[in-house]
């Protein structure tokens, strides 16, 4: 079987379990859940950067002013969308 088809099937199966996952987390406050998602995503992505040895690209992104302004804008919009 083609890898792409296998990946697609896996993603759709996992997507199908999301309603159960969110139901189990209904007692957790939204901001706490968002905080965990941000923190754990950051740690996982740091691991990916470490494994793929892309530190120089990561540092270049952090040092680029227009990239940081874009990231700041996305963060502000995410916070504003939560409060609405």
N, CA, C and O atoms as a CHARMM CRD file, in Angstrom:
* protein
*
  336
    1    1 UNK  N      0.84500  -1.18100   0.00000 PROA 1      0.00000
    2    1 UNK  CA     0.00000   0.00000   0.00000 PROA 1      0.00000
    3    1 UNK  C      0.88800   1.24100   0.00000 PROA 1      0.00000
    4    1 UNK  O      1.93700   1.26100   0.64400 PROA 1      0.00000
    5    2 UNK  N      0.47200   2.25300  -0.71100 PROA 2      0.00000
    6    2 UNK  CA     1.19200   3.50800  -0.79800 PROA 2      0.00000
    7    2 UNK  C      1.23200   4.18000   0.58400 PROA 2      0.00000
    8    2 UNK  O      0.23300   4.18300   1.30400 PROA 2      0.00000
    9    3 UNK  N      2.40600   4.75500   0.95500 PROA 3      0.00000
   10    3 UNK  CA     2.54300   5.41200   2.25900 PROA 3      0.00000
   11    3 UNK  C      1.54300   6.54700   2.44200 PROA 3      0.00000
   12    3 UNK  O      0.99100   6.72800   3.52800 PROA 3      0.00000
   13    4 UNK  N      1.31200   7.31000   1.37600 PROA 4      0.00000
   14    4 UNK  CA     0.38200   8.43300   1.46400 PROA 4      0.00000
   15    4 UNK  C     -1.02700   7.99100   1.79900 PROA 4      0.00000
   16    4 UNK  O     -1.71200   8.63500   2.59400 PROA 4      0.00000
   17    5 UNK  N     -1.46200   6.89300   1.19600 PROA 5      0.00000
   18    5 UNK  CA    -2.80200   6.36600   1.48800 PROA 5      0.00000
   19    5 UNK  C     -2.87100   5.89800   2.93400 PROA 5      0.00000
   20    5 UNK  O     -3.85600   6.15200   3.62800 PROA 5      0.00000
   21    6 UNK  N     -1.83700   5.22000   3.38200 PROA 6      0.00000
   22    6 UNK  CA    -1.79700   4.75400   4.77600 PROA 6      0.00000
   23    6 UNK  C     -1.83300   5.92900   5.75000 PROA 6      0.00000
   24    6 UNK  O     -2.54900   5.88800   6.75100 PROA 6      0.00000
   25    7 UNK  N     -1.05900   6.98000   5.45700 PROA 7      0.00000
   26    7 UNK  CA    -1.07100   8.16900   6.30500 PROA 7      0.00000
   27    7 UNK  C     -2.44700   8.82900   6.30200 PROA 7      0.00000
   28    7 UNK  O     -2.93400   9.26400   7.34600 PROA 7      0.00000
   29    8 UNK  N     -3.06500   8.90200   5.14200 PROA 8      0.00000
   30    8 UNK  CA    -4.39800   9.50000   5.04000 PROA 8      0.00000
   31    8 UNK  C     -5.42900   8.73500   5.85400 PROA 8      0.00000
   32    8 UNK  O     -6.23200   9.34100   6.56400 PROA 8      0.00000
   33    9 UNK  N     -5.41500   7.42100   5.75800 PROA 9      0.00000
   34    9 UNK  CA    -6.35500   6.59600   6.52900 PROA 9      0.00000
   35    9 UNK  C     -6.11700   6.78200   8.01800 PROA 9      0.00000
   36    9 UNK  O     -7.06600   6.90900   8.79200 PROA 9      0.00000
   37   10 UNK  N     -4.85400   6.79700   8.41900 PROA 10     0.00000
   38   10 UNK  CA    -4.52700   6.98300   9.84100 PROA 10     0.00000
   39   10 UNK  C     -5.03900   8.31500  10.35100 PROA 10     0.00000
   40   10 UNK  O     -5.60800   8.38700  11.44000 PROA 10     0.00000
   41   11 UNK  N     -4.84400   9.36200   9.58100 PROA 11     0.00000
   42   11 UNK  CA    -5.29200  10.69400  10.00200 PROA 11     0.00000
   43   11 UNK  C     -6.81400  10.73600  10.13600 PROA 11     0.00000
   44   11 UNK  O     -7.33100  11.29500  11.10300 PROA 11     0.00000
   45   12 UNK  N     -7.53300  10.15400   9.18100 PROA 12     0.00000
   46   12 UNK  CA    -8.99500  10.17300   9.25200 PROA 12     0.00000
   47   12 UNK  C     -9.51100   9.35000  10.42400 PROA 12     0.00000
   48   12 UNK  O    -10.51000   9.72000  11.04000 PROA 12     0.00000
   49   13 UNK  N     -8.85400   8.24600  10.74400 PROA 13     0.00000
   50   13 UNK  CA    -9.26100   7.45000  11.91400 PROA 13     0.00000
   51   13 UNK  C     -9.02600   8.25500  13.18700 PROA 13     0.00000
   52   13 UNK  O     -9.89600   8.30800  14.05600 PROA 13     0.00000
   53   14 UNK  N     -7.85200   8.88200  13.30400 PROA 14     0.00000
   54   14 UNK  CA    -7.57800   9.70000  14.48500 PROA 14     0.00000
   55   14 UNK  C     -8.55000  10.87200  14.58200 PROA 14     0.00000
   56   14 UNK  O     -9.01100  11.21100  15.67200 PROA 14     0.00000
   57   15 UNK  N     -8.85900  11.48700  13.45000 PROA 15     0.00000
   58   15 UNK  CA    -9.80900  12.59800  13.42900 PROA 15     0.00000
   59   15 UNK  C    -11.18600  12.13600  13.90400 PROA 15     0.00000
   60   15 UNK  O    -11.91400  12.89800  14.54100 PROA 15     0.00000
   61   16 UNK  N    -11.53800  10.89600  13.59500 PROA 16     0.00000
   62   16 UNK  CA   -12.81600  10.35200  14.03400 PROA 16     0.00000
   63   16 UNK  C    -12.90500  10.17800  15.54000 PROA 16     0.00000
   64   16 UNK  O    -13.99800  10.21000  16.10500 PROA 16     0.00000
   65   17 UNK  N    -11.75900   9.99200  16.20100 PROA 17     0.00000
   66   17 UNK  CA   -11.74700   9.84000  17.65800 PROA 17     0.00000
   67   17 UNK  C    -11.72100  11.17200  18.39100 PROA 17     0.00000
   68   17 UNK  O    -11.88900  11.19300  19.61100 PROA 17     0.00000
   69   18 UNK  N    -11.51800  12.27800  17.69700 PROA 18     0.00000
   70   18 UNK  CA   -11.45500  13.57300  18.35100 PROA 18     0.00000
   71   18 UNK  C    -12.70300  13.92200  19.16000 PROA 18     0.00000
   72   18 UNK  O    -12.55300  14.44800  20.26300 PROA 18     0.00000
   73   19 UNK  N    -13.92500  13.66600  18.68600 PROA 19     0.00000
   74   19 UNK  CA   -15.08400  13.99300  19.52000 PROA 19     0.00000
   75   19 UNK  C    -15.06500  13.28100  20.88500 PROA 19     0.00000
   76   19 UNK  O    -15.47100  13.86100  21.89200 PROA 19     0.00000
   77   20 UNK  N    -14.60500  12.05700  20.91200 PROA 20     0.00000
   78   20 UNK  CA   -14.49600  11.33100  22.18400 PROA 20     0.00000
   79   20 UNK  C    -13.45400  12.00900  23.06800 PROA 20     0.00000
   80   20 UNK  O    -13.67300  12.20000  24.26400 PROA 20     0.00000
   81   21 UNK  N    -12.33300  12.36600  22.47800 PROA 21     0.00000
   82   21 UNK  CA   -11.25400  13.02900  23.20600 PROA 21     0.00000
   83   21 UNK  C    -11.73800  14.34100  23.82200 PROA 21     0.00000
   84   21 UNK  O    -11.49700  14.59900  25.00100 PROA 21     0.00000
   85   22 UNK  N    -12.41900  15.17000  23.02700 PROA 22     0.00000
   86   22 UNK  CA   -12.90000  16.45200  23.54300 PROA 22     0.00000
   87   22 UNK  C    -13.98500  16.26300  24.59500 PROA 22     0.00000
   88   22 UNK  O    -14.06900  17.05500  25.53400 PROA 22     0.00000
   89   23 UNK  N    -14.80800  15.24300  24.46100 PROA 23     0.00000
   90   23 UNK  CA   -15.84000  14.96500  25.46700 PROA 23     0.00000
   91   23 UNK  C    -15.19400  14.61400  26.80000 PROA 23     0.00000
   92   23 UNK  O    -15.66000  15.04700  27.85400 PROA 23     0.00000
   93   24 UNK  N    -14.12100  13.82900  26.75300 PROA 24     0.00000
   94   24 UNK  CA   -13.41600  13.45900  27.98200 PROA 24     0.00000
   95   24 UNK  C    -12.74900  14.67000  28.64500 PROA 24     0.00000
   96   24 UNK  O    -12.51500  14.67100  29.85400 PROA 24     0.00000
   97   25 UNK  N    -12.45300  15.67600  27.86500 PROA 25     0.00000
   98   25 UNK  CA   -11.80200  16.87100  28.40300 PROA 25     0.00000
   99   25 UNK  C    -12.77200  18.02000  28.65900 PROA 25     0.00000
  100   25 UNK  O    -12.33200  19.15200  28.86200 PROA 25     0.00000
  101   26 UNK  N    -14.05800  17.76400  28.65500 PROA 26     0.00000
  102   26 UNK  CA   -15.04000  18.84000  28.81100 PROA 26     0.00000
  103   26 UNK  C    -14.96600  19.51300  30.18200 PROA 26     0.00000
  104   26 UNK  O    -15.38700  20.66200  30.31600 PROA 26     0.00000
  105   27 UNK  N    -14.44500  18.83200  31.19500 PROA 27     0.00000
  106   27 UNK  CA   -14.35500  19.42200  32.53500 PROA 27     0.00000
  107   27 UNK  C    -13.11300  20.30800  32.70800 PROA 27     0.00000
  108   27 UNK  O    -12.99200  20.99700  33.72100 PROA 27     0.00000
  109   28 UNK  N    -12.19900  20.30000  31.74500 PROA 28     0.00000
  110   28 UNK  CA   -10.97000  21.09700  31.82000 PROA 28     0.00000
  111   28 UNK  C    -11.24200  22.48900  31.25700 PROA 28     0.00000
  112   28 UNK  O    -11.79500  22.61400  30.16500 PROA 28     0.00000
  113   29 UNK  N    -10.85900  23.53800  31.99100 PROA 29     0.00000
  114   29 UNK  CA   -11.07100  24.89800  31.47600 PROA 29     0.00000
  115   29 UNK  C    -10.33800  25.10900  30.14000 PROA 29     0.00000
  116   29 UNK  O     -9.26000  24.55900  29.91000 PROA 29     0.00000
  117   30 UNK  N    -10.94500  25.90500  29.28300 PROA 30     0.00000
  118   30 UNK  CA   -10.41400  26.10600  27.93400 PROA 30     0.00000
  119   30 UNK  C     -9.01200  26.71200  27.94700 PROA 30     0.00000
  120   30 UNK  O     -8.15500  26.29300  27.16900 PROA 30     0.00000
  121   31 UNK  N     -8.76600  27.68700  28.81600 PROA 31     0.00000
  122   31 UNK  CA    -7.44200  28.31500  28.85300 PROA 31     0.00000
  123   31 UNK  C     -6.36600  27.34200  29.33000 PROA 31     0.00000
  124   31 UNK  O     -5.23300  27.38900  28.85200 PROA 31     0.00000
  125   32 UNK  N     -6.71000  26.46900  30.26200 PROA 32     0.00000
  126   32 UNK  CA    -5.75100  25.47100  30.71700 PROA 32     0.00000
  127   32 UNK  C     -5.43800  24.48400  29.59900 PROA 32     0.00000
  128   32 UNK  O     -4.28500  24.10400  29.39500 PROA 32     0.00000
  129   33 UNK  N     -6.45900  24.08200  28.89100 PROA 33     0.00000
  130   33 UNK  CA    -6.28000  23.16300  27.76400 PROA 33     0.00000
  131   33 UNK  C     -5.42700  23.81200  26.67700 PROA 33     0.00000
  132   33 UNK  O     -4.53800  23.17000  26.11700 PROA 33     0.00000
  133   34 UNK  N     -5.69200  25.06500  26.38200 PROA 34     0.00000
  134   34 UNK  CA    -4.91400  25.77900  25.37900 PROA 34     0.00000
  135   34 UNK  C     -3.45900  25.91800  25.82000 PROA 34     0.00000
  136   34 UNK  O     -2.53900  25.75400  25.01800 PROA 34     0.00000
  137   35 UNK  N     -3.26300  26.21600  27.08700 PROA 35     0.00000
  138   35 UNK  CA    -1.89400  26.32900  27.60800 PROA 35     0.00000
  139   35 UNK  C     -1.11900  25.03300  27.47100 PROA 35     0.00000
  140   35 UNK  O      0.05200  25.04200  27.09300 PROA 35     0.00000
  141   36 UNK  N     -1.76700  23.92100  27.77700 PROA 36     0.00000
  142   36 UNK  CA    -1.10200  22.62300  27.62600 PROA 36     0.00000
  143   36 UNK  C     -0.80000  22.33000  26.16200 PROA 36     0.00000
  144   36 UNK  O      0.27600  21.82800  25.83800 PROA 36     0.00000
  145   37 UNK  N     -1.73300  22.63700  25.28700 PROA 37     0.00000
  146   37 UNK  CA    -1.50700  22.39100  23.85500 PROA 37     0.00000
  147   37 UNK  C     -0.32800  23.20300  23.34300 PROA 37     0.00000
  148   37 UNK  O      0.47800  22.70100  22.55900 PROA 37     0.00000
  149   38 UNK  N     -0.22100  24.45500  23.78000 PROA 38     0.00000
  150   38 UNK  CA     0.88300  25.30100  23.34200 PROA 38     0.00000
  151   38 UNK  C      2.20600  24.77800  23.89200 PROA 38     0.00000
  152   38 UNK  O      3.18000  24.64200  23.15200 PROA 38     0.00000
  153   39 UNK  N      2.23800  24.48500  25.18600 PROA 39     0.00000
  154   39 UNK  CA     3.48900  24.03400  25.81400 PROA 39     0.00000
  155   39 UNK  C      3.96600  22.70400  25.23500 PROA 39     0.00000
  156   39 UNK  O      5.13900  22.56800  24.88700 PROA 39     0.00000
  157   40 UNK  N      3.07300  21.72700  25.12800 PROA 40     0.00000
  158   40 UNK  CA     3.48600  20.42000  24.62500 PROA 40     0.00000
  159   40 UNK  C      3.82900  20.45600  23.14400 PROA 40     0.00000
  160   40 UNK  O      4.73000  19.74400  22.70100 PROA 40     0.00000
  161   41 UNK  N      3.12400  21.27600  22.37500 PROA 41     0.00000
  162   41 UNK  CA     3.47400  21.41400  20.95800 PROA 41     0.00000
  163   41 UNK  C      4.86100  22.01700  20.80800 PROA 41     0.00000
  164   41 UNK  O      5.64300  21.58500  19.96100 PROA 41     0.00000
  165   42 UNK  N      5.16600  23.01100  21.62700 PROA 42     0.00000
  166   42 UNK  CA     6.47900  23.63300  21.58700 PROA 42     0.00000
  167   42 UNK  C      7.57200  22.61500  21.90300 PROA 42     0.00000
  168   42 UNK  O      8.58900  22.55600  21.21300 PROA 42     0.00000
  169   43 UNK  N      7.36100  21.81600  22.94400 PROA 43     0.00000
  170   43 UNK  CA     8.36800  20.81800  23.31700 PROA 43     0.00000
  171   43 UNK  C      8.54500  19.74900  22.24000 PROA 43     0.00000
  172   43 UNK  O      9.66900  19.34600  21.93900 PROA 43     0.00000
  173   44 UNK  N      7.44400  19.29600  21.66600 PROA 44     0.00000
  174   44 UNK  CA     7.53200  18.28700  20.60000 PROA 44     0.00000
  175   44 UNK  C      8.26400  18.86200  19.38700 PROA 44     0.00000
  176   44 UNK  O      9.11300  18.19600  18.79400 PROA 44     0.00000
  177   45 UNK  N      7.93200  20.10200  19.02200 PROA 45     0.00000
  178   45 UNK  CA     8.59300  20.71100  17.86700 PROA 45     0.00000
  179   45 UNK  C     10.06700  20.98600  18.13000 PROA 45     0.00000
  180   45 UNK  O     10.87800  20.89900  17.20800 PROA 45     0.00000
  181   46 UNK  N     10.43500  21.31600  19.36500 PROA 46     0.00000
  182   46 UNK  CA    11.85300  21.43200  19.69100 PROA 46     0.00000
  183   46 UNK  C     12.55700  20.09300  19.50800 PROA 46     0.00000
  184   46 UNK  O     13.69100  20.03500  19.03300 PROA 46     0.00000
  185   47 UNK  N     11.87300  19.01900  19.88900 PROA 47     0.00000
  186   47 UNK  CA    12.43200  17.68300  19.66800 PROA 47     0.00000
  187   47 UNK  C     12.61500  17.37900  18.19600 PROA 47     0.00000
  188   47 UNK  O     13.62600  16.79900  17.80000 PROA 47     0.00000
  189   48 UNK  N     11.64600  17.76400  17.38200 PROA 48     0.00000
  190   48 UNK  CA    11.74600  17.55400  15.92900 PROA 48     0.00000
  191   48 UNK  C     12.90800  18.36800  15.36300 PROA 48     0.00000
  192   48 UNK  O     13.67100  17.87400  14.53300 PROA 48     0.00000
  193   49 UNK  N     13.03800  19.60800  15.81100 PROA 49     0.00000
  194   49 UNK  CA    14.15000  20.44900  15.35100 PROA 49     0.00000
  195   49 UNK  C     15.48200  19.81800  15.75400 PROA 49     0.00000
  196   49 UNK  O     16.43000  19.82200  14.96900 PROA 49     0.00000
  197   50 UNK  N     15.55800  19.28600  16.95200 PROA 50     0.00000
  198   50 UNK  CA    16.78300  18.64700  17.42500 PROA 50     0.00000
  199   50 UNK  C     17.11100  17.40000  16.60600 PROA 50     0.00000
  200   50 UNK  O     18.26000  17.19500  16.21300 PROA 50     0.00000
  201   51 UNK  N     16.10500  16.57000  16.34900 PROA 51     0.00000
  202   51 UNK  CA    16.32300  15.31700  15.60600 PROA 51     0.00000
  203   51 UNK  C     16.71000  15.59700  14.15700 PROA 51     0.00000
  204   51 UNK  O     17.59000  14.93300  13.60900 PROA 51     0.00000
  205   52 UNK  N     16.05400  16.58000  13.53300 PROA 52     0.00000
  206   52 UNK  CA    16.33400  16.87900  12.12000 PROA 52     0.00000
  207   52 UNK  C     17.51900  17.82700  11.94700 PROA 52     0.00000
  208   52 UNK  O     17.89300  18.15800  10.82200 PROA 52     0.00000
  209   53 UNK  N     18.10600  18.26200  13.05700 PROA 53     0.00000
  210   53 UNK  CA    19.29000  19.12600  13.04100 PROA 53     0.00000
  211   53 UNK  C     19.06200  20.41100  12.24500 PROA 53     0.00000
  212   53 UNK  O     19.87400  20.77800  11.39600 PROA 53     0.00000
  213   54 UNK  N     17.95200  21.08500  12.53000 PROA 54     0.00000
  214   54 UNK  CA    17.61300  22.33500  11.85000 PROA 54     0.00000
  215   54 UNK  C     17.73500  23.53500  12.78700 PROA 54     0.00000
  216   54 UNK  O     16.95800  24.48500  12.68600 PROA 54     0.00000
  217   55 UNK  N     18.71300  23.49400  13.70000 PROA 55     0.00000
  218   55 UNK  CA    18.88600  24.58700  14.64900 PROA 55     0.00000
  219   55 UNK  C     19.20200  25.90300  13.97000 PROA 55     0.00000
  220   55 UNK  O     18.72700  26.95100  14.40500 PROA 55     0.00000
  221   56 UNK  N     20.00000  25.86800  12.90500 PROA 56     0.00000
  222   56 UNK  CA    20.37400  27.12700  12.25500 PROA 56     0.00000
  223   56 UNK  C     19.15800  27.80500  11.64200 PROA 56     0.00000
  224   56 UNK  O     19.02700  29.02600  11.72900 PROA 56     0.00000
  225   57 UNK  N     18.26300  27.03500  11.02100 PROA 57     0.00000
  226   57 UNK  CA    17.04400  27.61300  10.45800 PROA 57     0.00000
  227   57 UNK  C     16.13800  28.15600  11.55600 PROA 57     0.00000
  228   57 UNK  O     15.50400  29.19900  11.38900 PROA 57     0.00000
  229   58 UNK  N     16.07900  27.44900  12.67200 PROA 58     0.00000
  230   58 UNK  CA    15.25300  27.87600  13.80300 PROA 58     0.00000
  231   58 UNK  C     15.77900  29.19300  14.36500 PROA 58     0.00000
  232   58 UNK  O     15.00400  30.11400  14.62500 PROA 58     0.00000
  233   59 UNK  N     17.09400  29.28400  14.55300 PROA 59     0.00000
  234   59 UNK  CA    17.69300  30.52200  15.06000 PROA 59     0.00000
  235   59 UNK  C     17.51000  31.67900  14.07400 PROA 59     0.00000
  236   59 UNK  O     17.26800  32.81700  14.47500 PROA 59     0.00000
  237   60 UNK  N     17.62900  31.37200  12.78800 PROA 60     0.00000
  238   60 UNK  CA    17.43900  32.42600  11.78400 PROA 60     0.00000
  239   60 UNK  C     16.01700  32.96400  11.83000 PROA 60     0.00000
  240   60 UNK  O     15.80500  34.16600  11.67200 PROA 60     0.00000
  241   61 UNK  N     15.04800  32.09500  12.04200 PROA 61     0.00000
  242   61 UNK  CA    13.65800  32.53000  12.14800 PROA 61     0.00000
  243   61 UNK  C     13.45400  33.40300  13.38300 PROA 61     0.00000
  244   61 UNK  O     12.75800  34.41600  13.32500 PROA 61     0.00000
  245   62 UNK  N     14.05700  33.01100  14.49000 PROA 62     0.00000
  246   62 UNK  CA    13.92000  33.80300  15.70600 PROA 62     0.00000
  247   62 UNK  C     14.59200  35.15800  15.58000 PROA 62     0.00000
  248   62 UNK  O     14.13700  36.12900  16.18400 PROA 62     0.00000
  249   63 UNK  N     15.67100  35.24200  14.80600 PROA 63     0.00000
  250   63 UNK  CA    16.39700  36.50100  14.65700 PROA 63     0.00000
  251   63 UNK  C     15.80700  37.41700  13.60100 PROA 63     0.00000
  252   63 UNK  O     16.10900  38.61100  13.58600 PROA 63     0.00000
  253   64 UNK  N     14.97500  36.88800  12.72000 PROA 64     0.00000
  254   64 UNK  CA    14.37300  37.71600  11.67000 PROA 64     0.00000
  255   64 UNK  C     13.23800  38.53400  12.25700 PROA 64     0.00000
  256   64 UNK  O     12.29200  37.97900  12.81600 PROA 64     0.00000
  257   65 UNK  N     13.32600  39.83800  12.13600 PROA 65     0.00000
  258   65 UNK  CA    12.33800  40.72700  12.75100 PROA 65     0.00000
  259   65 UNK  C     10.94200  40.53500  12.17800 PROA 65     0.00000
  260   65 UNK  O      9.96700  40.52000  12.92800 PROA 65     0.00000
  261   66 UNK  N     10.82900  40.38800  10.85700 PROA 66     0.00000
  262   66 UNK  CA     9.50200  40.23400  10.25500 PROA 66     0.00000
  263   66 UNK  C      8.86100  38.90800  10.66100 PROA 66     0.00000
  264   66 UNK  O      7.63900  38.82200  10.77500 PROA 66     0.00000
  265   67 UNK  N      9.67200  37.87700  10.88000 PROA 67     0.00000
  266   67 UNK  CA     9.11900  36.59900  11.34300 PROA 67     0.00000
  267   67 UNK  C      8.58500  36.72500  12.76600 PROA 67     0.00000
  268   67 UNK  O      7.50900  36.21400  13.07900 PROA 67     0.00000
  269   68 UNK  N      9.33000  37.39800  13.61300 PROA 68     0.00000
  270   68 UNK  CA     8.89000  37.57100  14.99900 PROA 68     0.00000
  271   68 UNK  C      7.63400  38.43800  15.07700 PROA 68     0.00000
  272   68 UNK  O      6.76200  38.18800  15.90900 PROA 68     0.00000
  273   69 UNK  N      7.53700  39.45400  14.21900 PROA 69     0.00000
  274   69 UNK  CA     6.32200  40.27700  14.20800 PROA 69     0.00000
  275   69 UNK  C      5.11900  39.45900  13.75700 PROA 69     0.00000
  276   69 UNK  O      4.02300  39.61700  14.29500 PROA 69     0.00000
  277   70 UNK  N      5.31600  38.59600  12.78300 PROA 70     0.00000
  278   70 UNK  CA     4.23400  37.71600  12.34100 PROA 70     0.00000
  279   70 UNK  C      3.79700  36.75400  13.43100 PROA 70     0.00000
  280   70 UNK  O      2.60400  36.52200  13.62900 PROA 70     0.00000
  281   71 UNK  N      4.78100  36.19000  14.14200 PROA 71     0.00000
  282   71 UNK  CA     4.44500  35.28500  15.24200 PROA 71     0.00000
  283   71 UNK  C      3.71300  36.01700  16.36100 PROA 71     0.00000
  284   71 UNK  O      2.77600  35.47800  16.95000 PROA 71     0.00000
  285   72 UNK  N      4.13400  37.23200  16.65000 PROA 72     0.00000
  286   72 UNK  CA     3.46400  38.03300  17.67700 PROA 72     0.00000
  287   72 UNK  C      2.03000  38.34000  17.26900 PROA 72     0.00000
  288   72 UNK  O      1.11700  38.25200  18.08900 PROA 72     0.00000
  289   73 UNK  N      1.82900  38.70000  16.00900 PROA 73     0.00000
  290   73 UNK  CA     0.48300  38.98700  15.52300 PROA 73     0.00000
  291   73 UNK  C     -0.41500  37.74700  15.62600 PROA 73     0.00000
  292   73 UNK  O     -1.57400  37.85400  16.02700 PROA 73     0.00000
  293   74 UNK  N      0.10400  36.60300  15.27500 PROA 74     0.00000
  294   74 UNK  CA    -0.67500  35.36500  15.37800 PROA 74     0.00000
  295   74 UNK  C     -1.03100  35.06300  16.82500 PROA 74     0.00000
  296   74 UNK  O     -2.14600  34.62700  17.11200 PROA 74     0.00000
  297   75 UNK  N     -0.10400  35.28900  17.73100 PROA 75     0.00000
  298   75 UNK  CA    -0.36000  35.03900  19.14400 PROA 75     0.00000
  299   75 UNK  C     -1.44200  35.96800  19.67400 PROA 75     0.00000
  300   75 UNK  O     -2.33400  35.52800  20.39900 PROA 75     0.00000
  301   76 UNK  N     -1.37600  37.23800  19.32300 PROA 76     0.00000
  302   76 UNK  CA    -2.37800  38.21100  19.77800 PROA 76     0.00000
  303   76 UNK  C     -3.75100  37.85000  19.22000 PROA 76     0.00000
  304   76 UNK  O     -4.74300  37.88900  19.94900 PROA 76     0.00000
  305   77 UNK  N     -3.82100  37.49900  17.93600 PROA 77     0.00000
  306   77 UNK  CA    -5.10400  37.12200  17.34400 PROA 77     0.00000
  307   77 UNK  C     -5.67400  35.85700  17.98900 PROA 77     0.00000
  308   77 UNK  O     -6.88700  35.74400  18.16500 PROA 77     0.00000
  309   78 UNK  N     -4.80900  34.91100  18.33900 PROA 78     0.00000
  310   78 UNK  CA    -5.28000  33.69800  19.00800 PROA 78     0.00000
  311   78 UNK  C     -5.85500  34.02500  20.37600 PROA 78     0.00000
  312   78 UNK  O     -6.89500  33.48800  20.75800 PROA 78     0.00000
  313   79 UNK  N     -5.19100  34.89700  21.11100 PROA 79     0.00000
  314   79 UNK  CA    -5.68900  35.28300  22.43700 PROA 79     0.00000
  315   79 UNK  C     -7.01800  36.02700  22.31900 PROA 79     0.00000
  316   79 UNK  O     -7.93900  35.79700  23.10300 PROA 79     0.00000
  317   80 UNK  N     -7.10900  36.91200  21.34100 PROA 80     0.00000
  318   80 UNK  CA    -8.35500  37.66100  21.15700 PROA 80     0.00000
  319   80 UNK  C     -9.51100  36.74400  20.73000 PROA 80     0.00000
  320   80 UNK  O    -10.65400  36.96500  21.12900 PROA 80     0.00000
  321   81 UNK  N     -9.22300  35.73500  19.93600 PROA 81     0.00000
  322   81 UNK  CA   -10.29400  34.84000  19.49900 PROA 81     0.00000
  323   81 UNK  C    -10.79300  33.96800  20.64600 PROA 81     0.00000
  324   81 UNK  O    -11.94900  33.54400  20.63700 PROA 81     0.00000
  325   82 UNK  N     -9.95400  33.69500  21.62000 PROA 82     0.00000
  326   82 UNK  CA   -10.37300  32.90700  22.78200 PROA 82     0.00000
  327   82 UNK  C    -11.32100  33.72800  23.65900 PROA 82     0.00000
  328   82 UNK  O    -12.30800  33.20400  24.17500 PROA 82     0.00000
  329   83 UNK  N    -11.02200  34.98300  23.81900 PROA 83     0.00000
  330   83 UNK  CA   -11.81300  35.83200  24.70800 PROA 83     0.00000
  331   83 UNK  C    -13.16300  36.21700  24.11900 PROA 83     0.00000
  332   83 UNK  O    -14.05300  36.63100  24.86200 PROA 83     0.00000
  333   84 UNK  N    -13.34100  36.09400  22.82800 PROA 84     0.00000
  334   84 UNK  CA   -14.60900  36.48600  22.19900 PROA 84     0.00000
  335   84 UNK  C    -15.67300  35.42800  22.35200 PROA 84     0.00000
  336   84 UNK  O    -16.79500  35.60700  21.87800 PROA 84     0.00000
